[in-house]
Amino acid sequence: MVVAKKCKVHKGKRFAKRVGGKCVSYGQAGKAKSGGDRIRPGTKKADAYCARSAKIKKCKNPPCANTESRRKWKCRGSKSMR
């Protein structure tokens, strides 16, 4: 069994993930003012993000950062679920 190398996070991004053999960097780097995560599903900020990102066209060669970010925010359409 060959273990794939860990993905490097690109500058300005917070997460990196290997999906289908490709590395994808996504998410805003840094912490919120409170020191917690910027990503908190089920909040007003999350709903606003889901509504904005729902309008972005699907990418032609998945995986793409928008899909991974929407998964992280737990988006269902233009709403974020807890």
C-alpha positions as CSV (number, residue, x, y, z in Angstrom):
1,M,0.0,0.0,0.0
2,V,1.4,3.4,-1.0
3,V,0.7,6.3,1.4
4,A,0.1,9.6,-0.4
5,K,2.1,12.6,0.8
6,K,0.3,15.1,3.0
7,C,-1.1,18.1,1.1
8,K,0.5,21.5,1.6
9,V,-1.8,24.4,2.4
10,H,-1.5,27.3,-0.1
11,K,-0.8,30.8,1.1
12,G,-3.9,32.5,2.5
13,K,-5.8,29.2,3.0
14,R,-6.5,27.3,6.1
15,F,-7.2,23.7,5.1
16,A,-5.7,21.3,2.5
17,K,-7.3,18.0,1.6
18,R,-6.5,15.2,-0.9
19,V,-9.6,14.3,-2.9
20,G,-9.4,11.8,-5.7
21,G,-5.6,12.1,-5.9
22,K,-5.6,15.9,-6.1
23,C,-4.8,18.4,-3.4
24,V,-7.3,21.2,-2.7
25,S,-6.6,24.2,-0.5
26,Y,-9.7,26.0,0.8
27,G,-11.0,28.2,3.6
28,Q,-9.9,31.6,4.9
29,A,-6.7,31.5,6.9
30,G,-6.5,32.7,10.5
31,K,-8.9,32.8,13.4
32,A,-12.0,34.8,14.2
33,K,-11.7,37.9,16.5
34,S,-12.9,35.8,19.4
35,G,-10.1,33.3,18.8
36,G,-12.4,30.5,17.6
37,D,-13.0,29.1,14.2
38,R,-14.2,31.3,11.4
39,I,-16.4,28.5,10.2
40,R,-19.4,27.9,12.4
41,P,-22.3,26.2,10.6
42,G,-25.8,27.3,11.4
43,T,-24.9,31.0,11.9
44,K,-25.9,34.1,10.0
45,K,-22.4,34.3,8.5
46,A,-22.6,30.7,7.4
47,D,-26.0,31.4,5.7
48,A,-24.6,34.4,3.9
49,Y,-21.6,32.3,2.7
50,C,-23.9,29.5,1.5
51,A,-26.1,31.9,-0.4
52,R,-23.1,33.5,-2.1
53,S,-21.3,30.3,-2.9
54,A,-24.5,28.6,-4.3
55,K,-24.3,31.0,-7.2
56,I,-20.8,29.9,-8.2
57,K,-20.8,27.6,-11.2
58,K,-19.7,24.0,-10.7
59,C,-16.1,23.4,-11.7
60,K,-15.3,21.4,-14.8
61,N,-12.5,19.3,-13.2
62,P,-13.4,18.4,-9.6
63,P,-12.4,18.5,-6.8
64,C,-12.8,22.3,-6.3
65,A,-12.4,24.5,-3.3
66,N,-15.9,25.8,-3.4
67,T,-17.3,22.3,-3.0
68,E,-15.0,21.6,-0.1
69,S,-15.8,24.9,1.6
70,R,-19.6,24.3,1.2
71,R,-19.1,20.9,2.8
72,K,-17.2,22.4,5.7
73,W,-20.0,25.0,6.2
74,K,-22.6,22.3,5.9
75,C,-24.5,24.1,3.2
76,R,-27.8,22.8,1.9
77,G,-28.8,25.1,-1.0
78,S,-28.4,28.6,0.4
79,K,-28.7,27.7,4.1
80,S,-26.2,26.3,6.5
81,M,-27.3,23.5,8.8
82,R,-26.0,22.8,12.3
